[in-house]
Amino acid sequence: MITRVGIVAGEIWNYLEQNGQVPLSEIVSNVEQSEEIILMSLGWLAREGHVILEASNNSYLISLRK
């Protein structure tokens, strides 16, 4: 499971690198994984300090930390 979370974290990283800051719902719609795995992978990226999470209108905006 941890390997899958890491792979999806890489997919999210690539998506953010190509698209800049996006809402969480866009990641869930465009990264072809379950929402649960996406959230675990975002947690991993956040814990490692690779992404910025901002609350916005009952959702979250996510971007890579530069």
C-alpha positions in Angstrom: 0.0 0.0 0.0 2.8 2.5 0.9 4.3 2.0 -2.6 1.0 2.8 -4.2 0.6 6.0 -2.1 4.1 7.0 -3.1 3.4 6.4 -6.8 0.2 8.4 -6.6 2.1 11.2 -4.8 4.4 11.3 -7.9 1.4 11.5 -10.2 -0.1 14.4 -8.1 3.3 16.1 -8.1 3.5 15.9 -11.9 -0.1 17.2 -12.3 0.6 20.2 -10.0 3.8 20.9 -11.9 1.9 21.1 -15.2 -1.2 22.9 -13.9 -0.1 25.1 -11.0 -2.5 25.7 -8.1 -5.7 23.7 -8.5 -8.6 22.8 -6.3 -8.7 19.4 -4.6 -11.7 18.4 -6.7 -9.7 18.9 -9.9 -7.0 16.5 -8.6 -9.6 13.9 -7.7 -11.2 14.3 -11.1 -8.0 14.1 -13.2 -5.7 11.7 -11.3 -7.1 8.3 -12.0 -7.0 6.9 -8.5 -9.5 6.5 -5.6 -10.1 9.7 -3.6 -8.8 7.8 -0.5 -5.4 7.1 -2.1 -5.2 10.7 -3.4 -5.9 12.1 0.1 -3.2 9.8 1.6 -0.7 10.8 -1.1 -1.5 14.5 -0.5 -0.9 14.0 3.2 2.4 12.4 2.4 3.4 15.4 0.2 2.2 17.9 2.8 4.1 16.1 5.6 7.2 16.2 3.6 6.7 20.0 2.9 6.3 19.6 -0.9 2.8 21.1 -1.3 0.9 24.1 0.1 -2.7 23.5 1.1 -5.0 26.5 1.4 -8.6 26.5 2.6 -11.0 28.1 0.0 -14.8 28.2 0.0 -15.4 24.7 1.6 -12.6 23.2 -0.4 -8.8 23.3 -0.7 -6.4 24.8 -3.2 -3.2 22.8 -3.6 0.1 23.9 -5.2 3.7 22.8 -5.1 6.0 24.6 -2.7 8.7 26.3 -4.8 
